Amino acid sequence: MARLTGKVAVITGGGNGLGRACAVRFAEEGADVVIGDILDDPAARTVELVEALGRRAVAVHTDAASAADNDALAAVAVDSFGRLDVLVTAAGVSSANYVSGDHAAITRRLYDEGAIALDPARRFTEVSLDEWNRVFEINATGTMLAMQSAVRHMLALGTRGSIVTIASIAGKHPDAGPLPYCVSKSAVCMITKHTARQLAGAGIRVNAIGPGFIETNMTAPLSEVPELGKRLLDGVPMGRMGVPLEIANTALFLASDESSYFTGEILHPDGGFFTE
Ligand SMILES: NC(=O)c1ccc[n+]([C@@H]2O[C@H](COP(=O)([O-])OP(=O)(O)OC[C@H]3O[C@@H](n4cnc5c(N)ncnc54)[C@H](O)[C@@H]3O)[C@@H](O)[C@H]2O)c1
């Protein structure tokens, strides 16, 4: 039997990259999926990919930072498919004005704001409050809100659910991203550990994936800015970036009963970057 037969998964950020890879991999294993994303066209494409595998899917326009949107997203799972077993919180941004797929803007920003740069102290003093707040509200607050919305349904339905948050090695290592991003991902790690303890008695497991550098829209500029890409890959013992399927397989393990004794854990598929 497939590993998620009869399960319904909600995936935030499911329109691209890691979220889409999870949606497709989960569908291959028998799940129906609900995609929440701020970009409608990529989310609709994920729905097509899932349906092509013979599973049901629906996309819901969602701003991860909105409590109302997260409530609506979770409600669609229960209203459309009758249950909500798995949540993956893959919606995320590397900077406040990040738009998945707009590679040129991201690359320009890396130069403009000195990511490759010369003067790290200046870079710190120029982190704006708007930048800090927006990155935090999508990555960290958005994770917590999606979990609250899903857990309300899991508790009401008596579902022994599994929640997989997407943190990052940047949550543990300062070299893996800009300050607001790293701090927001540290928060995702603590949200995961804290809620794992709170929800264990209800039979709901919460685990995180802290990926290394994975080939998605978010990291596409690394190949366009060779000096930055080389610097980051120098810290990866396996000497290559990961691919979304490697994260989706990790998420599948955490989402399924194969990980039944895991909760509050953070797994790092990262080619050996983070070995502590
Ligand atoms: N790619 C990597 O190397 C890497 C490494 C570690 C962690 N991550 C994390 O993995 C997650 C997925 O990133 P990815 O690499 O697949 O990037 P991606 O750009 O391919 O996908 C991110 C998705 O999140 C969506 N999104 C962004 N803001 C949103 C919002 N406010 N509300 C709803 N959806 C929103 C985007 O539209 C996009 O579909 C992110 O949380 C990212 O921080 C990525």
The ligand as an SDF file (V2000), in Angstrom:
LIG
                    3D

 44 48  0  0  0  0  0  0  0  0999 V2000
   15.8450   26.3090   -1.7960 N   0  0  0  0  0  0  0  0  0  0  0  0
   16.6310   26.2190   -0.7360 C   0  0  0  0  0  0  0  0  0  0  0  0
   17.8610   26.0790   -0.8500 O   0  0  0  0  0  0  0  0  0  0  0  0
   16.0310   26.2740    0.6430 C   0  0  0  0  0  0  0  0  0  0  0  0
   16.8500   25.9230    1.7100 C   0  0  0  0  0  0  0  0  0  0  0  0
   16.3340   25.9520    2.9980 C   0  0  0  0  0  0  0  0  0  0  0  0
   15.0330   26.3150    3.1890 C   0  0  0  0  0  0  0  0  0  0  0  0
   14.2550   26.6710    2.1440 N   0  0  0  0  0  0  0  0  0  0  0  0
   12.8820   27.0370    2.4320 C   0  0  0  0  0  0  0  0  0  0  0  0
   12.0260   26.2030    1.7090 O   0  0  0  0  0  0  0  0  0  0  0  0
   10.7800   26.8780    1.5090 C   0  0  0  0  0  0  0  0  0  0  0  0
   10.4090   26.7800    0.0400 C   0  0  0  0  0  0  0  0  0  0  0  0
   11.3490   27.5360   -0.7090 O   0  0  0  0  0  0  0  0  0  0  0  0
   11.7760   27.1340   -2.1920 P   0  0  0  0  0  0  0  0  0  0  0  0
   13.2370   27.0140   -2.2010 O   0  0  0  0  0  0  0  0  0  0  0  0
   10.9520   26.0210   -2.6590 O   0  0  0  0  0  0  0  0  0  0  0  0
   11.4300   28.4930   -2.9570 O   0  0  0  0  0  0  0  0  0  0  0  0
   10.3490   28.7730   -4.0880 P   0  0  0  0  0  0  0  0  0  0  0  0
   10.4210   30.2060   -4.3710 O   0  0  0  0  0  0  0  0  0  0  0  0
   10.5400   27.8200   -5.2000 O   0  0  0  0  0  0  0  0  0  0  0  0
    8.9510   28.4280   -3.3770 O   0  0  0  0  0  0  0  0  0  0  0  0
    8.4310   29.2410   -2.3500 C   0  0  0  0  0  0  0  0  0  0  0  0
    6.9250   29.3180   -2.5290 C   0  0  0  0  0  0  0  0  0  0  0  0
    6.3800   30.0900   -1.4270 O   0  0  0  0  0  0  0  0  0  0  0  0
    5.4240   30.9740   -1.9860 C   0  0  0  0  0  0  0  0  0  0  0  0
    5.2480   32.1390   -1.1190 N   0  0  0  0  0  0  0  0  0  0  0  0
    6.1030   33.1620   -0.9190 C   0  0  0  0  0  0  0  0  0  0  0  0
    5.5390   34.0810   -0.1170 N   0  0  0  0  0  0  0  0  0  0  0  0
    4.3140   33.6170    0.2030 C   0  0  0  0  0  0  0  0  0  0  0  0
    3.2630   34.1180    0.9960 C   0  0  0  0  0  0  0  0  0  0  0  0
    3.3440   35.2980    1.6270 N   0  0  0  0  0  0  0  0  0  0  0  0
    2.1520   33.3710    1.1070 N   0  0  0  0  0  0  0  0  0  0  0  0
    2.0190   32.1790    0.4490 C   0  0  0  0  0  0  0  0  0  0  0  0
    2.9820   31.6740   -0.3300 N   0  0  0  0  0  0  0  0  0  0  0  0
    4.1120   32.3820   -0.4470 C   0  0  0  0  0  0  0  0  0  0  0  0
    5.9900   31.3540   -3.3300 C   0  0  0  0  0  0  0  0  0  0  0  0
    5.0140   31.9280   -4.1860 O   0  0  0  0  0  0  0  0  0  0  0  0
    6.5250   30.0250   -3.8110 C   0  0  0  0  0  0  0  0  0  0  0  0
    5.5550   29.2870   -4.5180 O   0  0  0  0  0  0  0  0  0  0  0  0
   10.9860   28.3050    1.9920 C   0  0  0  0  0  0  0  0  0  0  0  0
   10.4820   28.4320    3.3030 O   0  0  0  0  0  0  0  0  0  0  0  0
   12.4890   28.4410    2.0300 C   0  0  0  0  0  0  0  0  0  0  0  0
   12.8990   29.3910    2.9570 O   0  0  0  0  0  0  0  0  0  0  0  0
   14.7110   26.6530    0.8680 C   0  0  0  0  0  0  0  0  0  0  0  0
  1  2  1  0
  2  3  2  0
  2  4  1  0
  4  5  1  0
  4 44  2  0
  5  6  2  0
  6  7  1  0
  7  8  2  0
  8  9  1  0
  8 44  1  0
  9 10  1  0
  9 42  1  0
 10 11  1  0
 11 12  1  0
 11 40  1  0
 12 13  1  0
 13 14  1  0
 14 15  2  0
 14 16  1  0
 14 17  1  0
 17 18  1  0
 18 19  2  0
 18 20  1  0
 18 21  1  0
 21 22  1  0
 22 23  1  0
 23 24  1  0
 23 38  1  0
 24 25  1  0
 25 26  1  0
 25 36  1  0
 26 27  1  0
 26 35  1  0
 27 28  2  0
 28 29  1  0
 29 30  1  0
 29 35  2  0
 30 31  1  0
 30 32  2  0
 32 33  1  0
 33 34  2  0
 34 35  1  0
 36 37  1  0
 36 38  1  0
 38 39  1  0
 40 41  1  0
 40 42  1  0
 42 43  1  0
M  CHG  2   8   1  16  -1
M  END
$$$$
